[in-house]
Amino acid sequence: MKKTFYSNGKLLITGEYLVLDGAKALALPTKFGQNLIVETGKNKEINWISYDKDGSIWFQEVLLFSEISNKTVLESESIKDTLIEILHEAFLLNPDFINSAEGYAITTQLTFPKSWGLGTSSTLINNIAQWLKIDAFELLKNSFGGSGYDIACAQNNSPIIYQLVDEKPVIEPVDFNPDFSEHLYFVYLNKKQSSKSAIASYHKKKSNLSKTITAVNKITNSILNSTNLQSFANALEEHEIILSYILEMQTVKESLFPDFKGVIKSLGAWGGDFVLVITKENPTAYFKKKGYETIIPYEDMILM
């Protein structure tokens, strides 16, 4: 019997890093995501194949049920080891999927290039949780860790405000469809940033954040209520300055695009993946001249 599951990708517009400490974050599910297809198998094993957007296989492996139940990993941080760790945590939440099965053939298919960083891991975790009828947030916490905003995006088809309150996710769907969206673009910086390493760096540098979180919450609210491009751009520029100070890093505009006429906002893990570009003129020629080929208009990226 064949079962198919799907989860949305994600982009974090405000609250990056600070969302871990209770800040309100504006998060946007994307039109891109990942499928998980589960079929019956045999031999007490999972035949696993993962396809990139272009149809190429980026991971293929046989996972023994015993490796999953016993968490047999080599601590090599290989893709196989990471997958076994996720499935082992899923097994602890629902042992029947191993104990009562003969085997599985599982296929995953991304609808975005794997290098884009739109949530290869979070969409997988949410798909596994859907399949096994377990809590995706708990599975994330027990495996990868993180704030969980990406799981919330995987499960929602419209923009959300995401916040951890007493370490529990609070998700509020919001009406965020700015009238000036034709002036918003997403540009891929040609490198995938590791969320784990970025979060570790943040934890080393953070200090007393209560005032900062209050300031970012105000920015998030002001962005939601922005009625014109200028107020929206000003709020995001203020957000960049705050994070630059906390992370002791230059903003992406300062480091890569100091001559750009407009605002550039880092998203998620600073230094990689996508940036949000706010500009009155189409920026495609500017970024292509600098070697950045992936420029996606807001309406082509975001679920609304």
Secondary structure in CASP SS format (residue, H / E / C, confidence):
PFRMAT SS
TARGET T0000
AUTHOR 0000-0000-0000
METHOD secondary structure of the structure
MODEL  1
M C 1.00
K C 1.00
K E 1.00
T E 1.00
F E 1.00
Y E 1.00
S E 1.00
N E 1.00
G E 1.00
K E 1.00
L E 1.00
L E 1.00
I C 1.00
T C 1.00
G C 1.00
E C 1.00
Y C 1.00
L H 1.00
V H 1.00
L H 1.00
D H 1.00
G C 1.00
A C 1.00
K C 1.00
A E 1.00
L E 1.00
A E 1.00
L E 1.00
P E 1.00
T E 1.00
K E 1.00
F E 1.00
G E 1.00
Q E 1.00
N E 1.00
L E 1.00
I E 1.00
V E 1.00
E E 1.00
T E 1.00
G C 1.00
K C 1.00
N C 1.00
K C 1.00
E E 1.00
I E 1.00
N E 1.00
W E 1.00
I E 1.00
S E 1.00
Y E 1.00
D C 1.00
K C 1.00
D C 1.00
G C 1.00
S C 1.00
I E 1.00
W E 1.00
F E 1.00
Q E 1.00
E E 1.00
V E 1.00
L E 1.00
L E 1.00
F H 1.00
S H 1.00
E H 1.00
I H 1.00
S H 1.00
N H 1.00
K C 1.00
T C 1.00
V C 1.00
L C 1.00
E C 1.00
S C 1.00
E C 1.00
S C 1.00
I H 1.00
K H 1.00
D H 1.00
T H 1.00
L H 1.00
I H 1.00
E H 1.00
I H 1.00
L H 1.00
H H 1.00
E H 1.00
A H 1.00
F H 1.00
L H 1.00
L H 1.00
N C 1.00
P C 1.00
D H 1.00
F H 1.00
I H 1.00
N H 1.00
S C 1.00
A C 1.00
E C 1.00
G C 1.00
Y E 1.00
A E 1.00
I E 1.00
T E 1.00
T E 1.00
Q E 1.00
L E 1.00
T C 1.00
F C 1.00
P C 1.00
K H 1.00
S H 1.00
W H 1.00
G C 1.00
L C 1.00
G C 1.00
T H 1.00
S H 1.00
S H 1.00
T H 1.00
L H 1.00
I H 1.00
N H 1.00
N H 1.00
I H 1.00
A H 1.00
Q H 1.00
W H 1.00
L H 1.00
K C 1.00
I C 1.00
D C 1.00
A H 1.00
F H 1.00
E H 1.00
L H 1.00
L H 1.00
K H 1.00
N H 1.00
S C 1.00
F C 1.00
G C 1.00
G C 1.00
S C 1.00
G C 1.00
Y H 1.00
D H 1.00
I H 1.00
A H 1.00
C H 1.00
A H 1.00
Q H 1.00
N C 1.00
N C 1.00
S C 1.00
P C 1.00
I E 1.00
I E 1.00
Y E 1.00
Q E 1.00
L E 1.00
V E 1.00
D C 1.00
E C 1.00
K E 1.00
P E 1.00
V E 1.00
I E 1.00
E E 1.00
P E 1.00
V C 1.00
D C 1.00
F C 1.00
N C 1.00
P C 1.00
D C 1.00
F C 1.00
S H 1.00
E H 1.00
H H 1.00
L E 1.00
Y E 1.00
F E 1.00
V E 1.00
Y E 1.00
L C 1.00
N C 1.00
K C 1.00
K C 1.00
Q C 1.00
S C 1.00
S H 1.00
K H 1.00
S H 1.00
A H 1.00
I H 1.00
A H 1.00
S H 1.00
Y H 1.00
H H 1.00
K H 1.00
K H 1.00
K C 1.00
S C 1.00
N C 1.00
L C 1.00
S H 1.00
K H 1.00
T H 1.00
I H 1.00
T H 1.00
A H 1.00
V H 1.00
N H 1.00
K H 1.00
I H 1.00
T H 1.00
N H 1.00
S H 1.00
I H 1.00
L H 1.00
N C 1.00
S C 1.00
T C 1.00
N C 1.00
L H 1.00
Q H 1.00
S H 1.00
F H 1.00
A H 1.00
N H 1.00
A H 1.00
L H 1.00
E H 1.00
E H 1.00
H H 1.00
E H 1.00
I H 1.00
I H 1.00
L H 1.00
S H 1.00
Y H 1.00
I H 1.00
L H 1.00
E C 1.00
M C 1.00
Q C 1.00
T C 1.00
V H 1.00
K H 1.00
E H 1.00
S H 1.00
L H 1.00
F C 1.00
P C 1.00
D C 1.00
F C 1.00
K C 1.00
G C 1.00
V E 1.00
I E 1.00
K E 1.00
S E 1.00
L C 1.00
G C 1.00
A C 1.00
W C 1.00
G C 1.00
G C 1.00
D C 1.00
F E 1.00
V E 1.00
L E 1.00
V E 1.00
I E 1.00
T C 1.00
K C 1.00
E C 1.00
N C 1.00
P C 1.00
T H 1.00
A H 1.00
Y H 1.00
F H 1.00
K H 1.00
K H 1.00
K C 1.00
G C 1.00
Y C 1.00
E C 1.00
T C 1.00
I E 1.00
I E 1.00
P E 1.00
Y H 1.00
E H 1.00
D H 1.00
M H 1.00
I E 1.00
L C 1.00
M C 1.00
END
